[in-house]
Amino acid sequence: MEPTPEQSPHHAYPDHWEADVVLRDGGTARIRPITTDDAERLVSFYEQVSDESKYYRFFAPYPRLSDRDVHRFTHHDYVDRVGLAVTIGGEFIGTVRYDRINDQGRPASAPADEAEVAFLVQDAHQGRGVASALLEHIAAVARERGIRRFAAEVLPANNKMIKVFRDGGYTQRRSFEDGSVHLTLDLEPTEKSLAVQRGREQRAEARSVQRLLAPGSVAVIGTGRTPGGVGRTVLRNLLASGYTGRTYAVNRAFDEDLATLDGVPAHRSLGEIDEQVDLAVIAVPAHRVPEAVADCGEHGVQGLVVLSAGYAERGAEGRELQRELVRQARSYGMRIIGPNAFGIINTAESVRLNASLAPESPARGRIGLFTQSGAIGIALLSGLHRRGAGLSSFISAGNRADVSGNDFLQYSFEDPDTDVALLYLESLGNPRKFNRLARRTAAVKPVVVVKGARHSGSTPPGHAVPVSRIPDATVSALMRQAGVIRVDTVTEMVDAGLLLAGQPLPAGPRVAILGNSESLGLLTYDACLAEGLRPRPPIDLTTAASPQDFRDALAEALADGTCDAVIVTAIPWVEDNGEAETGDGQVLAAALHKAVAGGSAKPVAVVHVEIGGLAEALAAASSTAAPRPRTVTPAADRPRAATSLSTGTARSTAPATPTAPEARTTPPVRPGPGSPTDPEASPAPEAATGPGRIPAYPAAERAVRALAEAVKYAQWRRQAAVPGKIPEFLDDTIDEPGAAALIEAQLATAPDPRGRPLTHDEARELLGRYGIDVRPTLPAPDPEAAVAAATRLGYPVALKTTAPHLRHRADLGGVRLDIADEEALRRAYGELTDLLGKPAELLPVVQAMAPRGVDTVVRASIDAAAGAVLSFGLAGAPSELLGDTAHRLVPATDRDAAELIRSIRAAPVLFGWRGSAPVDTAALEELLLRLSRLVDDHPEVVSVALEPVVVAPHGLTVLGASVRLAPPPARSDLGPRRLPNY
């Protein structure tokens, strides 16, 4: 007999199902289980649903819920009957419910694995993606409770609901029965369902940032009555920037008869404002922020910039205040920049927003900038201004309790006004997500990152995020794998950003150098070699060179097919009287621009020494420059159009390329005030980050380093155009079910939740299931056992200690190799014990000798924050001391494996260095792929070390292996989309 709802056991409230989500329009909402305390909320929600939506839900007129209905829809056991609600401001805007059923469609309990599901969304909130978000979360809940399929009955006219099911990406079956559409969804995530989920996440999060950066109206809460102070400063900067929307000053201490302040309406509260306020900048003391947030939420404000300090940067009490601030804001559907923020800037002509403490709004440009530090933000804005560079957008997130660098990447990917994204980060709240977003963004535009707090070993104050324990060198390698340009300083970030925003990507590492100083040319040549570039011998134009000589030489270099980039070096002209002429910068800049306008699509950078006005002239904007229509093509270098400052003519910098299947096309920038396509408007000036602007550097090393980063990024883009693959031959030699059974059996014997290390034989058996053969060892507790083991294995053999303090330490004398016979073995055994201690301490073993080769180390480990990481290096103390280890994220492709072994500095040893025989790198790549597949298939394998792996000219031998199993850490990147709860 099937249990009735009243007979089913009740389970504890599953608070881990609670989640904050970003909806399609950029607003936030909270998803949580429905409880018995929600009866009034449910009734109120139902009363606001239209009769048509009620009819679609119940297949009949259903004007109101009965008491029995209310009881049934609010009483759940959270296993066989589950209800979730979406709330904003504490009130329901949508619900979903599933009931487990058997094959006959009647209520059931496990092991029945099918459930009937039904949705209801308030009409006012339909079209915001509420049902899609609910489907993701209820599907995850169902899988957790052992349900594998959803069944749904939908009226044919209910097109919106049918579309929600159809677009979810799940495998589904559809039939028409008794006047309704019967849908069955398999809930196992598919590649398509994950892609759909991440696509929705991307669009929603990008939209949420766009709402903050392009509001139609702004209220500054905490505007001082007298000049000075944070609020009054922001109001002044808003007005000075020419913000195109409506502006309001708000302060509860204003006199009742105060109508305006600095020419804008003044109010004591948001409730006095008759119009919609989109963005609120909060500049009040921390203890008054909750009141301001509540006022904003009750009056429909869409987003907040909280400048107020006194939160997580002040310790435990401040961290709790910060968490409560985020909870309060999200309960009203608002996102937050801050607290302790410096502010935001959007230079788009249609917005012109400077809601920050920066006294001067930067010029318009093609660079987007995100920083977690107000001080660094000030420095970057100042540095870009000095270099004549402009920005498209700027966010200084402070403690970044909500909006983070990940959100900025989502926005930058979509933003047609941004060509380069610069980020200063002090913490990565979700490294897996960051790498995923960075890889996708880097496929269409450069992402340059400076990571602060690299070696402090702690999270910066105010950043309550999960701690990753992987070294900074590993973080850097993983960023490089994702196409991120990782630099060490903010100066290098600006240098690289200027080159990438103003110049085309180089086709290779060949560099032409020309200029009027032989010494400066040689310095540039040496810097190129140090950065791994391939410079041609410098062309010395002599100190007598005129601007026309520079133009001719640059034009010739650009037309030369044997170089991929040009660096121009320039020093002041020396007059006949011996005095240096430093004021001809504009003349030289004009000559260089003319050469670039007629040349091919190669990047050009200028290194100059004390030439007055040169940097400014090179950075000057043309009145005919316009934002470029951009086609986003992840599979290839995007075309870039460069505009000559002298003629205004555009030149194509890359051939058209086929669009990959996953490519997206972003529509052209819409004409706005000041746009060249607006016949009624005069063009607005644009700063030095548009096409054709030539970046200038005061030192050769800085220009070359920026160019080297561009070369490496361009190479990554070309490789990313053809993604790597996991070879199919692996499937024929891998026993995934057998490995899973071994892992389950081993963990069943380990009550410790931290797991357990496997013995040598257990590790050999598990690795063998994935085609990884580990050479066996036999214990040798005494000389007689050693001789017996050697006889069994066959001479020659090796005698090794396995004590933890001596393992893999041949330098301490714990290894004897090439033992040819019994006499030599007994002698070696005696020497070993005499030197290092008793056999019971040394734990000696005997192992058959492997073919000679290069000793390497292959490792894989799982970091709770970053995920599974595959590592490779040469064995031995030198590699460890130098940190010469390469890393890639799992799952690794054939390209990742090939790059991994070539990324270490000692890689030449593997390829025939100094006349030695090259080793079998193909076998090594296969080993890396097999290990990657093992840890990807079985997250319970939290650590594997293969050491040493001897790679010979033909084949390889794994001589030692250690494996640790443990319950896998939670994967936040595979569940339904949700905002982090720090």
N, C-alpha and C positions, 0 to 999 in steps of 0.2 A: 504493500500500500504506500502511495506517495505521501510525503508529509505535507500538511497544510502550512500556510505561512505562520499560523500561531504555534505550530509544533516545531518549526525549524529553530535551531539554537541561535542565540544572538551573540554576535562577536563584538569586541571592543571597537570603539570609534577609531577608524583608520586615519589618523591625522596626516600620515604621509601622502594621502591622496589630495590634500589641499595644495593649490597651486595658483600663482598669479600668472595671467597670460596677457599677451598683447593681441588685441583684436585687429581685424582687417583695416580699420580706419586709423589705427595708431593709439587708440585709447586702451586702457587696461581694465581687467575684470578679474574677479576671484572665482575659482572653481573649488567647490567643497562638497563633501557628502551631506545629504539632507538628513536632519535629525528630527526627533519628536518635538523639539522646541520650535519647529518651523511652520507650525500649522497656520498661524495668522499670516505669515509671509506668503505661504502658498495660496491662501484664499485671496489675498490682495493681488498677487501676481495674476491669478486666473481671471480676476475681474477686469484686468486691463488687456486681456487677450481678446481679439475680435471674434465674432461668431464664426466667421469663415475658418480661422485657425483652429477653433475648437472643433468644428465639424471635421476638418482634416485629421485631427488627433483621435476623435472618438467615432468617426464614420456616421455621425448622427448629430442632430441639434443637442447641445449639452450646455445650457446657459450657466449652470453653477455646479459646484462640487458638493456632494452630500457629505455628511459627517463620516460615513463609512469610507468614501473616497479619500477624504483628508487623512483619515487614520491609515489607510492602506498606502498612501503616497508619502507618508512621513515616518512610517515604521518599517525599518529594514534590518536584516540580519547581517548585511555587508558581505555576504557570501553568495547566497542564492537569489537574493533580492537586494538590489543596490539602486539608489537614486543620487544623482549629482545635480547641483544647482550652480548657475552662474549668477554672481551677485555684483552689484555696483551700489555703493552707499549703503550696504547691508540689505538691500532689497533684491528679490529674484528678478532676473530678466530672461532666464531660460532654464529648462530642466531636461534631464534625460533619465531614463529608468530602464533597467533590464530585469527580467525574471527568468531564472533557469527553467528549461522545459525538457521533457523527454521526447522520444520519437513521435508520440501521439499529440504533442503540443500541450501537455498538461504540466502543472508545476512539479518540479523534481529537485533532487539534490545530487551532489556528486555521486557516482562518476559521470552523470549526464554532462555533456560538454557543449550544449547549445543553449542559447538564451534569446528571448524575444526582447526587442529594444524599441523604444518610442521616445520621440523628442517633442518639445513644445517651446517655442520662442516667442516672446512678446513682439507684437507687430512693429512697435517703435524701434526695436533693435534688430529686426531682420535685415539681412544684407551686410551685417558687420562681421560675419564669420563666427557667430556664436555657436551654431550647430556643428560646424566643422571642428572647432576646438573641443566641444563636448564629445564628439565622436572619437577623437584621438584619446581623450582621457578615459572615457568609459570602456574603450577597447583595451587600454592598458590595464584597467582594473579587472576586466573580465579575464584577460590572460593570466593575471596574478591568481585568480580564483579558479583556474583550470577550465575556463570556457574557451572553446576554439572557434565557435561560429556564432554569428548573430543572424536572427531571422526578423524580418520586418514586413508588415503589411502597410502599403501606401496606396491612397487613392490615385488613380491616373491623373487627376487634375492637379495634384500636389507636386508640381514640377520642381519647386524649390527643394523639397525634401528628397526627391529622387536624385536631383543633382548633387546633393550633399553625399549621398551614398556612392553615386557613380564617380565623383571626383576624388574620393578618398584614397584611391590607389590600391585598395585591397582586392584580392581575387573574389569575384562575385558571380552569382547565378541569378537569373531573373525569369519569372514566369508570370502569366496572367491567370488568376484563379478567382472565380466568384465575384467578378467586378472590381478586383483590386490587383495591384502589382505585388507579387511576392518576391522579396529579395533575400538572398542568403549571402553573407559576407564571411569569408575565411579571415580570421583575425591575425594570423601569423604575418608579421611585418614583411613586406616585399621591398625590393629595390625601388619600385615605383611609389609605394606608400611612403617610404622614407624621403624620396625626392619631393613628393607632394608636400609632406610635412615641413621640410626644410625650405621649400619655396614659399610656403605661406608664412613661415617664421621670418624669412628674409624681407618679404614685402611689408609685413606688419611692423617689424622693428624699424625698417627704413622710414616708413610713414610716421612712426612715433617720433623719430628724431626730426623729420621734416616739419612736423607740426610745431616743434619747439623752435626751430630755426626760421620759420616763415609764418609767424602769427599775424592775424589781421588786426589785433589790438593787444596792447601791453599795459599792465598796471604795475606800478612800482609801489610795493607795500612797505612802508617805513620811510617814506620821503621826508626828510627833515624840513622844519619850518624855516630854518635859516641856512644860508649857503654852507657847504661842507657836509661831511658825513657820507656814509656809503650810499644810502638811498638817494640823496640829492645828487651825488656824483653820477650815479647810473642814469638818473633822469636827464641830467645835463648832457651826458654822452649820447643818450638816445636822440635827443633833439639835435645835437650837433651833427650826428651821422645822417640826418635827413630821413629818418625812418618814415616809411610811406603809410604806415597804419595809424590807428588811433592810440593815443597815449593818455594815461590817467595817473595822477598822483594820489596815493591813499595813505592816510595816517589818522588813527583814531583820536589823536591829540589836536587835529586841526580845529580852529575856531569854526563855529557853525556858519558864520557869515563869510568864510573864505570860499570863494568861487573858483579861483584859478591860482596856479602856482607855476611860475616860469612859462606862462602862456598856455598851460594845459589844465583841463578840469581837475579840481581838487575835491576829494571825497573822504569822509570819515570811515567808510567801509565799502566793500564791493556791492553790498545790497543797495547802495544809493545810485549805482551806475545802471542806467536803463538799458544799455546795450551789452552784447556778449563780450566777455573778456577771454581771450584765447591763452595768454601767457601772463603769469604773475612772477615778478622778481621780488623775492622776500628778503628784506634787509632790516630785520628786527632782532632783538636779543633772543637767544635760543629758547628761553622760557615762554616767550610770546609766540613762537612759531606755530605750535599746535592750534592756537586760536586763529591764526592767519590761514593755515591750511584748511581748517574746517570752513572758514568763510569762503575760501576759493572753491572747495568741493561743493558746497551748497549752492553756488552760483554758476556752476558749469564751466569753470576754468579747465583748460585742457592740459596744461603743463606748468611746472614750477622750476624756477632757477633760485636755489636757496644759497644766498651769500653768507648767511649767518654762520658763525663758528661756535665752538663749544660742544662738539659731538665726539665721534670716536677718537679724534686726535687727543682727547682729554682723558682717555682711560675707560675702564669698565662701565662706569656710570654713563659716560658719553656715548659708548657703543649701544647701550640699551635705549638711550634717547634717539639715536640714529635709526635703530631698528623700528622703533615706534613711529618715527617720522615716515619711514617708507611704508609701513603698514597702513598708516592713516591716509597717505596720499593715494596709494593703490586702491584703497577701499572706495575712493571716489572716481577711480578710473584715470588718475593723473600720473604722469611720469615726472621724475625729479632729476635735475642736474644739480649736483652738490650732495650734501651741504658743504660749507667751507669752500664754495666755488668762487672763481674769479669772474665768470660770466661767459656769454656767447656772442658771436658776431656772424652776420651773414651779409656779404657785400653785394649780393645780387641787386641789379638796378631796380627790380620790382619790389625789393624789401628794404635794403639799406639799414640793417638792424645792428646796433651796437649796444647790447644790454650787458655791458661789462664795465669793469673799472679801468679799462684802457682809455686814456684820455683822448687818443686819436684813432679813428677807425682806419684800418689798413686799406690800401687801394684794392680794386678788384683784380683778381688773378685766378689762376687755375690750380692752386694748392689748397687742400683741406688740412686743417691742423687740429689735433686732439692732444690735450695734455692733462695729466693728473695733478700737476703742480702749478699753483698760481705764479710762483716765482719764476719757474721755467717758462711759463706762458708769457710773462712779461719780457723775459730775455729773448724768446723766439720772435715775438712781435717786433721788438726793437731791432733784432738782427735782420729780419726780413725787410723792415723798413729801410735800414741803412743800405741794404743791397738793392733797393729799388724794386723789391718783389711784392707781389700782392697775393691775397688769399681769396678763396671762394667762401670758406666757412672756418669758424674757430670755436672750439668748445674747451673750456677749462673746467674739469669736472670735480675738482677738489677731492673729497673723500669718496667720490663715485659710488655712492650707496645704491644707485639705481642705474642710470645711463652710464655705459662703460665704453671702453675701446671697441668691444665687439659690436655694440650698437652703431658706433661711428663707422665701422667697416661696412655694416649693412647699408648705411646711408650713402657712404662714398661710392659703393658699387653702383647704386642707382643714380647718383647725382650727375647730370650731364655737364655741370659747371666745374667739376673737379677732375683734373687729370692725374694728380699725384696726391696720395694720402700720407701725411706725416703724423706719427704718433709718439709721444713721450709717455711711457708706461712705467709704473713702479710695481705693479702686481698684475698677474693674469688670473682673473677670477675663475675662468673656465678655459684652461689651455687647449683642450681638445677642440672646443668650439672655435677658439681663436685661430688655431691652425687651419681648420676647415674653411672659415670665412676668409682668412688671409689668402689661402690658396686660390679660392674662387675670384677674389678681388684682384690679386696679382696677375691673374690670367688676362686682365683687360686694362689694368693701370698699375703703376708702381706703388708699393707700400713700403715706406721707410720707417724703421722703428729704432728708437733709443730706449733701452731698458735700464731704469735706475734701480737702486737697491739690489745689485747683482750679487754682491758678496757679503751682505750684512747678515745673512742667515736668518732673517726675521722679516715679517711683513711690515711695511711702513705704517706709521701711526695713522689710524683712521681707515685702514683697508682691512676689513674683516673678511678674508677670503680663504678658501682651502689652500693649504700649504703644499707645494710640490717639493719633493726631496731630491729631484734630479739636479745635477750640477748645472751651473750657468752655461758651461761649454756645450752641454747636451741641449739645453734650451736654444742656444744659438744655432746649433746644427739642425734642429727640427724646424726652426724658422726658415733657415735657408732651403730646406726641403720643400717648404710651402711657398717658396718664391719671395719671401720677405727679405728686404734689404736691411740687414741689421748693422748699425753703426754704433760707435762707442760714445760719441759726444753730440751735443745739440749743434755744434758748429758743423760737424760732418753731415748731420741731417739736413741742415740748410744748404750746404754745398751740393749734396746729392739732389735735393729737391729742386734747386734752381736748374740744374742741368737736365733732369728728367722732364721737368715741366716745359722747358723752352726748346729742347732739341730732340731730334729723332733718335731712336735707339740704334746703336752701332751694330753693323752686320758681323763684326768679329773683333779681335784684339789688336789689329795692325794700326799703328798710330803714326801719323806724319807730324813732325815738329818743325816749325819755322818761326823765325823772329830776327830781331836786330841785335841780339846779344848772344854770343857764342857760349858764354858761361851759363846764362840762364837756360839756354837750350840743352846744355850738358846736364844741368841739374834735373831738367824735365825728363831727359833720356834715362838717367839713373833711376828716377822715381818710377818711371814706367816699368823698368825691369824689376824693381822691387815689388811692384804690384802684380806681376805676372803678365803684363802686356808685352806686345812685340813692337817696339818702336823702330822706325827707320832712322838712319843717321840724321841729326838735326840739320836743317838748311839755314845757314847764316846769311841773312840779308845785309849784314854789316850795319854799323851805327848810322851810316849815311842813307839808309833806306827811307824812302818817302811813303806816305800812305798809299800811293798808287802802286809802289813795289809790293807792299803788303797785299793789296787787292789782287794783283796778278799772281803772286805766289800762292795765296789761299785758293784762288780759282783753279790754278793748276793742280793743287793737292786734292781738291774736291773732285776733280775730273779723273784723277788717277785711280784705276781699278785695283791697285795694289795696297791701298790703305782704307781703313774703315772709319777713322776719326782723325781730327786735326786739332792740335794744340798750338795756339799762336802765343809767342812770348814777345813782350815789348818792354823796352826801357825808354826813358825820356831821350829826345834828340839832343845832341850836343852841338851848340853853335860854334862858329869859327873862333869866337873869343873864349871858348872853354866853358861857357855857362850852359847848364841844362835847361831845355825848354820843356816845361811840364804842362802846358796849357793846350796842347793840340789833341786832346782826347776825343773831342767831337768829330774832328776831321778823320782821325784814324777809325773811329767807330763807323762813320758813314762809309768809308772804303771797305771795311770788313762786311758790313751789311750788304753792300752791292755785290761782293764776291759770293756771299752765301745765297743771295737771291737768284744768281744764275748758275749755281752749282748743283751737285747731286745731293741726295738725302743722307748726309753724314753729320754727326754731331761735331760742333766746334766749341772750344773753350779757350778763353784768353787768360794768360798769366801776365800780369803787368806789375811794374814797380814804379810807384809815384808818378803816374801820368794823370794829371789833373783832368777831371771830367770824363775819363774814359769809361769807368764802370757805370756812371749815370747815363752816358750816351748809349752804351750798349744795352742798358736796361730800359731805355725810353720806349714808350708805347706809341704805336702808330695810330693815327686817328681813324684809319680804315680797318683796324683789326677788329674781328668779330668773333664771338664764341663759335666754336666749330660744331657742326652736327657730328655725332659720334656713333659709330656702329660698334657695339660690344661684341668682340669675337674672341672668346676664351681660347680658341684653338690656334691662334696665330697673332703675330705682332699687329696691332691695329694700325691702320693708316693714319698718318699725322700730316696735317696741312700747315705749312710754315708761311708766314706773311713777311715780305720784305718791308723793313721800315722806310726804305727810300722810295719804293714804287708802289707798295700796297698790293703787289701781285702775289698770288698763292702758288705754291709748288707742292706737288704730291711727294710724300716721303716714303711711301711703301706701296707695292702693287696691291691691287685688290685680291683678297684671299677668300676661299670658300668658307662659308659659315658652318661651324660644327653643329651637330644635332642639338647640343645643349645651349647653343649660342642664343643670345637675346638681342633684340634691337631696341635701343633707346631712342625715342623720338627727338627730333632736333629741338634746340632751345626755342621757346616761343618768343617772338618779338615783344619787346617791352620798351618802356621809356628809355631813350638813349640808344636803342638798338639800331645798327646800321640798316636793318630791314624795315625800320619804321620811318616812312618818308617825312613824317611831321616832327621827328625828334632829331636833335643833334647828337652825334656819337659821344658816348661817355668814355673817358680815358680808362685804359686798362694797364695794369702794372706789368713788371718784367717776368711774368711766368706764362706768357702766351707763346704761340709758335713764332720762331724766328728770333727771339730774344737771346742774345749770346751771353752766357754767364761769364763773369770776370772774377778772378781769384788773385789774392795778393801773394800767394806762394805756390810754387810748382807742385809741391806735395799734395796740397789740397785739391787742386784741379785734377791731378792724376788719380787720386783716390776716388773722387766722384766719378770720373770716367771709368775706372776699373769696376766700380759697383754697377754702372750702367751696362758694361760689357757682360758681367756675370748674370745680371738680370735678363738681358736680351737672350743670352744663351739658354737660360731657364725657360724663357717664353717659347723659344723654338723647340725645345725638348718637350715642353708641356703640350705642344700642338699635337703630338703623337703619344698618347699615354702609354706607360709601360703595362705589361701583362704578367699574369701569373701562369707559368707554363702548364699546359694540360697534362704533360707527362707525370706530373706530381700525383695526379688523381689515381693513377694505376698502381702506385707503390705506397699508398698511404692507407692505413687501416684506422679511420677516424672512430668508428664504433668500438673497436677493440681498445683504443687508447682511452676512450670515455669510460669504458667498463673498468679498466685498471685504475683510473683516477678516482672513480667513485668508490672502489673497494679500498684504496689507500686512505682516502679522507674519512671513510667510515671507521677506520681504526685510530683516527687522530681526534680525540675529544677537544684538543686545544683549538680555539677558533683561529689562532694564528697559523694553523696548519702544521706541516712537518716536512723535514728534508727526507728525500728518498735515499735508500742505501745504493751502493754502486750497482748491484744486480737489478734492483728495482728501476733505477734510472736507465740502465741499458735496455731493459725490456720496454719501457715506455718510449724511449727515443727510437728503438727499433721499429715501432709501429709506424713511424714516419720516415723510415728509410735511412735513419741516422745510425750507423754502426759504430759502436764504441769498442775499442780493442779490450778484451777481457784482462783482468788482473787476478792473480791468485795470492792469498795471504801467505806470508812467510814468517811465522812466529819464532822459528828457530832455523838453524842452517839446514837441518835435514828436510824440513818442509820447503825451504827455498830450492833445494836440489830437486825434490820431487816435482815441484811446480815447473821448474825449468825443463825437466825431462818431459813433462806433459806438453808444455808449450813449444818446445824446440828451441835450441840455441841458434843465434845469439839472443840474449835477453837483457833486460834492464832491471836493476834492483833499485826500488824507490821507497822513500818514507812517505807515509800518508798522514802523519800527525798534523793537526791544523796549523801549528806554528812553523812547519817545515814544508808544507805542500806547495808545489810550484816554486820552490826556492833552490834551484840548482846551484846558485851562488853560495849557499851555505853548506854545500857538500852532501846534500841528502839524496843525490841521484848518482848511480853508477851505470854507465852505458856500455854497449857492445861487449858484454861478458860472453866469452866464446865457449867456455867449458866449465865442468864442475869445479876444478881446482881454482879457476879464476873467480867463480861465484863464491866459494867458501872464503877466499881471501878478501873479496869485496865486502862480504857480510861482516867479517871480523873488523875490517877497517871502519865500516859504518857505525857499528855499535861502540867501538872504542872511541870514536870521535864524538858521537852525538848522544849516546845514552843506551839504555836497555831496550830490547825489542818491544817490550810492553809499552814503552813510551813512544817509540818511533813508528810502530804499526807498519812494518815493511811489507811490500808486495813485490811480486815478480810479474813482469810483462814482456811479451815478445817484442823484439825490436821492430820499429817501423822504418820504411825507406827514408833516407835522408831528405830533408827539405827545409822549408822556412817555418819556424814555430809561430803560430798565430793564436789569437784568442777570439772566440765568438760568444757573445752573451745576449740574453734577452731578459728583460724585467718589466714588471708592470708598476707604473707610478699611479697612485690613486687619482691624481689630478691630470697628468699628461697622457696617460694610457700606456700601451705596450710599446717598448722601445727596443730596437735591435742594434747591437753595437759590435764593432770590429776593430781590431788592432793587432800589432805584432806582440808576441810574448816577450817578457823580459823587463828588467828594471828601467832601461832607458825610455821605453815607450810610456811606462807608468809615470816616470818622473816628468816627462815632457807633456803628458796628457795627450799623447798622439793616438786618439781614439775617435772613430767616426760613428755617427748615430743616424738612424732613420726610424720613422714611425712604422708600426705594424698595422695593416698588412703591407709587406714590401713587394714591389714588382720586380721584374727582371732588370729594369733600368735602375731601380733603387739598389739592388744587389751589386750591379756593376759599378755604380757610383760609390757605393760604400767602401769597396776595397781600393778604389782609386783616390779616395778623399784624404787618406792619412798622408802625412809628410814622408813616411818611410815607404810609401807604395813602390818606388823604383826597385826596392829589394825583391819584389814579387815578379818583376818584368825583366830580369836579366841585368841587374846593376853591376857595373864593373866586370863584365864578362861572365857572370854566373849564369846558370841555365834558368830560363824563365820557368815559373811553376805553373801548375794546372789551375789557372784562375777560374775556368769554367766549372770545375768540380767545387771550388770554393763558393762560387755564386750559387750553385745548386744547394749546397749545405745551408747557406744563409736563407734561401727561399723555403727550405724544409723546416727550419727552426721557426721562421716567421709564421708559416702555416700552422705549426703546432700551437704556439701561444695565441694565435688568432682564433683557432678552432676551440681551444680549451682555456678560457681565462683563469681556470683554477691553477694553471701552471704559472705561478707568479715570478719564478726566477729560474733561469737556466744558465749555466756556465760550462762551455766546452773549452777545456784548457789542459794541455796544449792541443792545437789542431796542426799537425805537421803536413804542410802542403808540398808535395814532391812534384817533379816535372810531369809525372803521370799519376793522377789520383791524389788522395789525401787520407790521413789516418787520424781519427779522434782518439786521443790517448787518455783523456780524463773528462768526466762529466759529473756535474752536481745539479740536482733538480730540487726545487722546493714547491710543494703544493699547499694551497690555502683556499678557503672560500673566496670567490672573486669579489673585488671591490665593485660597488654599484657603478653602473654606466649611466651617467646623467644625460649623455648625448644620444642615447638610443630610445629613451622614453618619449612621451608626448612633450611638446614644447611647453616651456614654463620659464618664468623669470627666476633668477637665482634668489635664494633667501639666505642672506649672509648674517 
